[in-house]
Each structure stands twice: as structure tokens, then as C-alpha cells.
Amino acid sequence: MQRSRPNGIVIAIDGPSGAGKSTIARMLAEQLDYIQIDTGAMYRAAAFMLSSADVDLLDLEAVSSFCNDLEIKLESDSGKQVVLANGLDVTKLIRTPEMSLITSRISTIKPVRDAMLKAQQKLGAKGGVVLEGRDIGTVVFPDAEMKFYLNASVEERARRRCEELNNKGEQVTLEQTVINVAQRDRQDSERDISPLRQADDAILIDSSKLTAEEVLSVITAFCKEKVKNMVVKL
């Protein structure tokens, strides 16, 4: 039975690193006047804070205690997302290739996932939200009204990531970025807890040869069609 949410529907966008999830989620949220919950940024912030505090990751009680006391906020500044962890602006610090790999490892730890799961479900419970990640449609919101799985070839995702990092002044090569993306895919897909996979009822979209605007158009059409037969209005 479809549940009713006072603020609108829950839209889940899953997929591997570099598929364009964050960009599409942001554009879709703006178009629908929904709230974007960047779950990837939340995990990155948790990973950064855990590694900075030198928490023993083998001590699950210590990890759980640390994560339960960790407050992560997603704010907007002139249209740009700002990520705060216990009041510290970590927006730029969490977007490095090294932090991507660290995040993939730390996100396999159950206390970390439990804390992030609780925070994400609380933020999206009333609907009117767009969430992107790797297990939104399978674990966080298995009852989401709309689910999408956004994918692209490893080469294309690496090209995008390399371009993004170079534009930020970081010196990375396409060859190394391909290796990093493939490694991240393996870590995400093979982890024991909430591995990356497409939900059975998710709509697959391959963005390899599509612009962000084209992907947005496809997803928006699906969402509006879904809402037509619901009491909740966009």
C-alpha cells in the first residue's frame, strides 16, 4: 500500500560513482522545489571526521559513539551546497580522490551506516525530497515512490571525474582516474553491508551519451506521470 507523505514523494537516485547522481539530484530538486539530501556528502563528512579524529575503526563501540555524536548539516550558500560536520565546513575537504576511497571503506562499517541511515530517513520521512546514493532505493527508502538507477561506462565516469578535478586545480590523469573509479566500483559492489545494486523496481538510465539536461528531462517526465495518480501534488 502506497504511503502518503505531507510534503510530496520520495525520489531515490542510485548508481555508481561519477554517474552524475549529485548533479541530477540537485537539478531535479530545484525544478520540483524539493529538498536535496546528498547522502554521499553525508558519508564523506563522516569518513573525514572519523579519519581526522583517528578513531580506531576496529573498535565498533568507539565508532558508534563517535557517529552518534556527529552532527552533519547540508546547507545552501548562493545556490552551492555547504557541508558542515560539527560546525566545521568540510565541503572542499571531502571531495578528493583519496577521500572517495576512504569513504567507500568506512561506509562498510555497520555503526557508520546505522547512524547515516537513521539521519537520512529522518530527513526524508515527510517526502518532498530527492536522495542520491548507492542504497537509497534498496535500504534507506525501499518504499520510495520513484526509484532510478543512473549509470554510465567506467571510461565516461572517469573522464567526467578527471575533468572535474582538473578544473579544481588538482593534477590527476585520466588513466589513474579510470583505475580509481573501477576500484571504487568494486568496493561498493562487493561490500557485505548494503552493496551497490539496482533496486528491482528502479528505472535504469544510462547517461553515458546523455547530457545532464537530457537525463533530467527523462526523470522529470517519469516523476510527473507518477504524481498524476496521487493525492500529493508537486
N, C-alpha and C positions, 0 to 999 in steps of 0.2 A: 504493500500500500504506500503510495507516494505521500510523504510528509509535507506539511505546509510550513513555510518559513515566512515570517513577517516582512523581511526586507528584500525578498526575491529568491532566486535559485542559487544553488552552489554549482560553480563551473570548475571542473578539475582538468588540468592540463599536465599530463605526464610525458616523460620522454628522456632520452639520454642527454648528457652534457653537450651544449653547443647547438641544440636543435632549434633554438630560438624561443624557448618557452617563456623566459622573462620578458622579452620584447613583446611577444604576442599577448601575454597576460596583462602587461601594462596598457597596451593599446586597447585591448578589449574592455578592461575596467574603465578606461576613460570614455570609451564610446557608449557603454551601457550605464555610466555613472555608478559603477560598482566599486568596491574596495578590493585592491590587490593585496593578497597575502603572499609575499615572496618567501616560501618555505626554505628555498635554497639558501637565501641570505641568513635566515634564522640558524640553520645548521652551520653555516660558515662562521657566524658570530660565536656560536657555542664552541666550535672547534678552535677558533682563535683564542678565546678566553681560557679554555682548558689547557691548551699548549703554552700559553703565556704564563699561566699560574703554575705550570709544571706539575699538574695533578697526575698522580700515578694511575694510569688507565687500567691497570690490572686490579686496582682496589675499587671494586664496583660500588662499595658503600660511599667512598670518598667522591667518586664521580657523581653518584646520585645526589649527594648532599650539595655538591657544587652547583649542579644543574638546577636543582630545586630553588636555590638562592639566586640564580641568574635571571635577570630581567632584560628581555630583548624587546626593543621597540622599533617599529618601522614608521618613519615619518617622511613628510614631503617638504622639500625646500626648493621653491621656484620650479616645481614640476619634476625635480630629481629626488630619487629615494635616498633617505639617510637612515643608516642602520646604527642603532645605539645599543650597546651592551653595558648594563650597569652604569649608564650615563656617558660612557665613552663612545665617541664617534669612530666606528671601525669600518666605515664604508669602503675606503680605499684599501685598508689593510687586509680585507678578506677576499680580495679579487686577484690574487696572484696565482700562478700555476702551482706553486708549492702548497698554497692553502687549499687548492682544489683537491689535491691528492690526500692531504691531511684530513680534510673534511670527509672524503669518501671512506677513510679508515675509521675515523671517530664516529661516523654516523652508523656504524655497525654495532656499536655498544648499546646494549639494551637500556640502561638508565638514561642515556642521551636521547634515544628515540622515544622513550616513555615521556620524558619531560617535554620534548618538542611536540609530540602527538597531542598531549593534553593542551598545550598552549594554542596549537593550530585549530583544534576542534572548538575551543572556547571562542576564538576569534571569528570562526565561520558559522557558528551554530544558528544564527538568525538569518543566514542567507545573504544575498546581495553581494557575493564575494567571488573572486577569481583566484584560485590557488594553483600554483605550478610546482612540480617537484618530480619525484620518482615513484611515490607510492600513494598519491593523493586519492586516486580512484579505486585503489585496491585495499588500502588500510585506513587512511585518515578519514576520507568520506566515501565509503563504499556505496552510500545511498545518494551520492551527488546526482542532481537531476540531469547534468550534462557532463560527459567524460570524453576527453580527447587524448590521443597518443600522438605526439608530434615527434617525427623522426627525420633524419637526413643521413646521407652517407658519411662515413668516418672522414673521408677526404674533405667534403664540403664543410663539415662541422669544424675540422681543424683549420681550414682556410679562414673561416669566419673568426675563430678564436685568435688566430695568429694576427689577423688584421686588426682586431680589437686591441690586443696587447701592444702591437707596434704603434698604433695611434696614441696609446697612452705613454709612449716613450720607452717601453720595455723591449729589449733586444731579444727576440725569440725567432727561431727558424721554423719554417713550415714542417720540415722533416721531424724535428723534435716535438712539435705540437701534435703531429699525427700520432706519434708514439704515446704522448701523454693522454690524448683523447682515447686511444684504444685501451690503454691501461686503466683509465677511469671507467670505461665501459665494462671491463672485466670485473673490476672491484664491485661496481654497482650491481651487476647481474648475478654474480656468484656469491654475494654475501648471504649469510644464513638468515638474518633478520630483515624482513621487508625488502627483498631483492627487486631490482627494476624489472618490471614486466607490464605488458599491456593488459588492462582490465578486459574481461570478456565482452563487456558492453560498451567499450570505448571505441570512438571513431578514429581510425588511423589516417593520419595526414602526413605525407612525405613532402617535406619542404625543400628538398634538395634543389629543385629548379623553380621554386616559387619565391616571390618577394614577400616581405612581411605583410604588405598591404593585401596581397592575394590570399595569403593564409588567413588573415583577419576577416576578409570578406566571406570565406568559406565557413569559418567558425561562427561568425555572427549570424549567418543565414540559418545554420542549424539551431542556434540558441533561440532565435526569434520564432522559429517554427515550433519549437518545444513549448515556449511560453504561450503560444496561441490557445492551447487547450488547457491552460492552467488558470487558476484564480489569480495567482500572483502576477503582477504586471511589471515589466521592466521600467 
